[in-house]
Amino acid sequence: MRIRRATKSLYHDRNVLSVGIGQKASNDSQVPSIVVGVRAKNPREKSIPPGYLVPPTITVPSEGGRPSFEVLTDVVQEKQFYFSPMRLTANAPTYGFAGASIIADGALGGPGRNGAIVRDQFEHTYLLSCHHVITDFGRFQTLGHPIRDVLASEIVAAISGLVPLVPITYNSVDIAVAALLENKPRDNGGSIQGFRSDPLAISDWVRIHSPGGASGRVVQVSKDVMVFGWGGDGSQFCLFEGQLEVEGLGSIGESGSAVVDTDGYLVGVFIADNSGSGIVTPIGTILDELRREVSVRNQPIELHIV
């Protein structure tokens, strides 16, 4: 939180797309740094107006008896990230139910995938996926609204809870749950071992949980990033905080996919990509926000892997 307060002013610069924690090469070694992603990196620093040049170090303020400290910055050029709904075609791949395309009735941006099948403390079973997938970019947020498997052309679930997602301002997660109909598959085939809730315990390599799913390397944790394409409009964005960036992970159609580590534990849900890296919301943050926003029998929802 101290680092986030120290870096929020960087977003005053419209050239800045993201701010995260990563590694920077220094004296033949890798050291922790604040990585600032920009649309265009100007090699001539003297031409940048005063107040817009990212400083070489940022001071993280003292708090609660903990002293202030300096962190190196690393300015990197990156492409904008976009929500990653599927573009339906006659040749759309079929992965079976555990990776099937799902969406509420309507298709502003196209469907995405169900991330995982989970169960609450009362043994109710749900699909876990992106808010922008299950609600079709906020068009359908009524509890009980049907969720359709567009490849199988059938209703498979109904919206049962979501965390509010507000464009332009800060959001922690892009997540919703939908209760499975009684006659639908109700497990992940035993291939997801559980939750890996601590981002610092995640292995360097993770992968999309689907047949042939891509793998990638975690390059940033606690990344604050603008994600564009809300409602299918390339100029509309949501600002997410505390995300993972995974190099080489994800592509169009992967929104909502479960992301697992090398031991098969669920580490998060894929929400966006920029044709080079993917953005993943950590599962620990997802579970915390669902507890705050969704209740079952007047109790905060507690989820576990089926």
C-alpha positions in Angstrom: 0.0 0.0 0.0 2.9 2.4 0.7 4.3 1.8 -2.7 0.9 2.4 -4.3 0.5 5.7 -2.6 4.0 6.7 -3.7 3.4 5.9 -7.3 -0.2 7.1 -7.9 1.0 10.5 -9.1 2.6 8.8 -12.1 -0.8 8.4 -13.7 -1.1 12.2 -14.1 1.0 11.5 -17.2 -1.2 10.2 -20.0 1.8 8.4 -21.4 1.8 6.0 -18.4 -0.2 2.8 -18.9 0.9 0.8 -15.8 3.0 0.7 -12.6 4.1 -2.5 -11.1 6.8 -4.3 -9.0 9.4 -6.2 -11.0 13.2 -6.6 -11.5 15.8 -4.3 -13.1 19.3 -5.1 -14.2 21.8 -3.3 -12.1 25.5 -4.0 -11.9 25.1 -7.5 -13.4 22.3 -8.5 -11.1 18.6 -8.2 -10.9 17.2 -5.9 -8.2 13.6 -5.1 -7.2 12.2 -2.0 -9.0 9.1 -0.1 -9.8 8.4 -0.8 -13.4 6.6 2.0 -15.2 5.0 1.0 -18.5 4.6 3.8 -21.1 3.0 4.2 -24.5 6.2 5.7 -26.0 9.7 5.9 -24.4 11.4 9.1 -25.3 15.2 8.6 -25.7 15.8 12.3 -25.4 14.9 13.0 -21.7 15.7 16.7 -22.0 12.7 17.1 -24.4 10.2 15.8 -21.8 8.3 18.7 -20.0 9.2 19.3 -16.3 7.1 17.1 -14.0 6.6 14.3 -16.6 10.0 12.7 -16.4 9.9 9.5 -14.3 12.5 9.9 -11.6 15.3 7.3 -11.4 14.2 6.4 -7.8 10.9 6.8 -5.9 10.7 7.4 -2.2 8.3 5.1 -0.4 7.1 7.1 2.7 7.4 5.9 6.3 4.4 4.4 8.0 3.6 2.8 11.3 7.1 3.0 12.5 8.5 1.5 9.3 11.2 3.8 7.8 11.0 5.3 4.3 13.1 3.8 1.6 14.2 4.4 -2.0 13.2 2.1 -4.9 14.8 2.1 -8.4 12.4 2.8 -11.4 12.6 1.0 -14.7 10.7 2.7 -17.6 9.6 0.3 -20.3 7.6 0.8 -23.5 4.5 -1.5 -23.7 1.4 -1.9 -25.7 -2.0 -1.2 -24.2 -3.8 -4.1 -22.6 -7.3 -5.0 -23.8 -10.0 -7.2 -22.4 -9.8 -10.6 -24.2 -13.2 -11.8 -25.2 -13.5 -14.4 -27.9 -14.3 -13.5 -31.5 -16.8 -16.2 -32.5 -16.2 -17.9 -35.9 -17.3 -21.1 -37.6 -14.0 -22.6 -36.5 -14.1 -21.6 -32.8 -12.4 -24.3 -30.8 -14.3 -26.6 -28.5 -12.6 -27.5 -25.2 -15.5 -29.3 -23.5 -17.4 -27.8 -20.6 -14.4 -27.1 -18.3 -13.1 -24.7 -21.0 -16.3 -23.9 -22.8 -17.2 -20.4 -23.9 -19.8 -18.8 -21.8 -21.7 -15.5 -21.8 -24.9 -13.9 -20.6 -27.5 -13.5 -23.4 -26.1 -10.8 -25.7 -22.6 -10.2 -27.0 -21.2 -6.7 -27.0 -17.6 -8.0 -26.9 -18.0 -11.8 -27.4 -17.8 -14.6 -24.9 -14.9 -15.7 -22.7 -14.2 -18.8 -20.7 -15.3 -20.2 -17.3 -12.2 -20.0 -15.1 -12.9 -22.9 -12.7 -15.7 -24.8 -11.0 -15.9 -24.0 -7.3 -18.1 -24.8 -4.4 -19.2 -22.8 -1.4 -19.5 -23.8 2.3 -23.1 -25.0 1.7 -22.0 -27.2 -1.3 -23.5 -25.0 -4.0 -21.5 -25.2 -7.2 -20.5 -22.3 -9.4 -18.7 -21.2 -12.5 -15.9 -18.6 -11.6 -15.2 -16.2 -14.4 -14.7 -12.6 -15.3 -17.3 -10.0 -14.5 -17.0 -8.6 -18.1 -17.7 -12.2 -19.5 -20.6 -13.2 -17.2 -22.3 -9.8 -17.4 -21.4 -9.0 -21.0 -19.6 -5.8 -19.9 -22.1 -4.9 -17.3 -25.2 -5.3 -19.5 -26.7 -8.1 -17.4 -26.2 -7.9 -13.7 -29.5 -9.2 -12.4 -29.1 -12.2 -10.1 -30.6 -15.3 -11.8 -29.8 -14.1 -15.3 -29.0 -17.1 -17.5 -25.5 -17.9 -18.7 -25.2 -19.6 -22.1 -22.5 -22.0 -23.3 -22.4 -20.5 -26.8 -20.6 -23.4 -28.4 -23.0 -26.0 -27.1 -25.9 -23.5 -27.5 -27.5 -24.2 -24.1 -28.1 -22.6 -20.8 -25.6 -23.9 -18.2 -25.8 -21.5 -15.2 -27.3 -18.3 -13.7 -25.6 -15.2 -12.3 -25.5 -15.6 -8.5 -22.9 -13.0 -7.3 -20.5 -10.4 -8.6 -18.0 -7.8 -7.5 -18.8 -4.3 -8.9 -16.6 -3.2 -11.7 -16.5 0.5 -12.5 -14.8 1.9 -15.6 -12.1 4.6 -15.2 -11.6 4.3 -11.5 -9.6 1.8 -9.5 -10.8 -1.9 -9.3 -9.2 -4.9 -7.5 -10.9 -7.6 -9.5 -12.9 -8.5 -12.6 -14.9 -11.4 -11.2 -18.3 -13.0 -10.9 -19.9 -16.3 -10.0 -22.7 -18.2 -11.7 -24.6 -21.1 -10.1 -24.4 -24.3 -12.2 -27.6 -26.0 -13.3 -28.1 -29.4 -11.7 -27.5 -31.4 -14.8 -24.1 -29.9 -15.7 -20.6 -31.1 -15.0 -19.6 -30.2 -11.5 -15.8 -30.6 -11.2 -12.6 -29.6 -12.9 -11.6 -33.2 -13.7 -9.3 -33.3 -10.7 -6.7 -31.2 -12.5 -6.8 -28.1 -10.2 -5.3 -29.0 -6.8 -6.6 -26.0 -4.8 -5.9 -22.2 -4.4 -2.5 -20.6 -4.3 -3.5 -17.4 -2.5 -0.2 -15.8 -1.8 1.2 -14.1 -4.9 4.7 -14.3 -3.6 4.4 -18.1 -3.4 3.5 -18.4 -7.1 6.1 -20.2 -9.3 7.8 -18.2 -12.0 5.9 -20.2 -14.7 2.1 -20.5 -15.0 -0.3 -21.6 -17.7 -3.9 -21.3 -19.0 -5.9 -24.2 -17.6 -7.3 -25.7 -20.8 -6.1 -28.2 -23.4 -3.2 -26.7 -25.2 -3.3 -23.6 -23.0 -0.3 -21.3 -23.3 2.3 -20.9 -20.5 4.2 -17.9 -19.5 6.6 -16.3 -17.0 5.4 -14.1 -14.2 7.4 -10.8 -14.7 5.5 -8.4 -12.4 3.4 -8.6 -9.3 1.2 -5.9 -7.8 0.9 -4.3 -11.2 -1.6 -1.4 -11.5 -2.7 -1.2 -15.1 -5.3 0.3 -17.5 -7.2 -2.3 -19.5 -9.0 -0.9 -22.5 -12.0 -2.2 -24.6 -14.8 -2.0 -22.0 -18.1 -2.6 -23.8 -16.2 -3.2 -27.1 -15.1 0.4 -27.1 -11.3 0.7 -27.5 -11.2 4.1 -25.8 -13.0 3.0 -22.6 -10.9 1.5 -19.9 -10.9 0.1 -16.4 -8.0 0.7 -14.0 -7.0 -2.4 -12.1 -4.6 -2.6 -9.1 -2.5 -5.4 -7.7 -2.5 -7.6 -10.8 0.0 -10.1 -12.1 1.7 -9.7 -15.5 2.6 -12.9 -17.2 4.9 -12.7 -20.3 3.7 -14.8 -23.2 0.4 -15.7 -21.6 -3.1 -15.4 -23.2 -4.7 -14.2 -26.3 -8.1 -13.2 -27.7 -10.8 -15.5 -26.3 -9.0 -16.3 -23.0 -10.9 -13.9 -20.7 -12.1 -15.7 -17.6 -9.6 -18.6 -18.0 -8.2 -20.2 -14.9 -4.4 -19.8 -14.6 -2.5 -22.5 -12.7 1.1 -22.9 -11.5 3.4 -25.8 -12.2 1.9 -27.7 -9.3 -1.6 -27.4 -10.6 -2.8 -24.8 -8.1 -5.1 -22.0 -9.2 -3.2 -18.7 -9.0 -5.7 -16.4 -10.7 -8.1 -15.6 -13.5 -6.9 -14.2 -16.8 -8.6 -10.9 -17.8 -6.6 -9.1 -20.5 -3.6 -9.2 -22.9 -1.6 -7.0 -25.2 -0.4 -9.6 -27.7 2.8 -10.1 -25.7 1.8 -10.4 -22.0 -1.4 -11.2 -20.1 -2.9 -9.7 -17.0 -4.1 -12.1 -14.2 -6.1 -11.2 -11.1 -4.6 -13.1 -8.1 -7.0 -15.7 -6.6 -6.3 -14.4 -3.1 -7.7 -11.0 -4.0 -10.6 -12.6 -5.8 -11.6 -14.7 -2.7 -11.3 -11.6 -0.4 -13.5 -9.5 -2.6 -16.1 -12.2 -3.1 -16.3 -12.5 0.7 -17.0 -8.8 0.9 -19.5 -8.6 -1.9 -21.3 -12.0 -2.0 -23.2 -13.8 0.7 -24.9 -17.1 1.0 -27.6 -17.6 3.7 -26.5 -14.3 5.2 -22.9 -15.5 5.5 -19.9 -14.3 3.4 -19.3 -16.8 0.6 -16.3 -19.2 1.2 -15.1 -20.9 -1.9 -13.0 -24.0 -2.5 -12.0 -26.0 -5.6 -14.4 -28.9 -6.4 
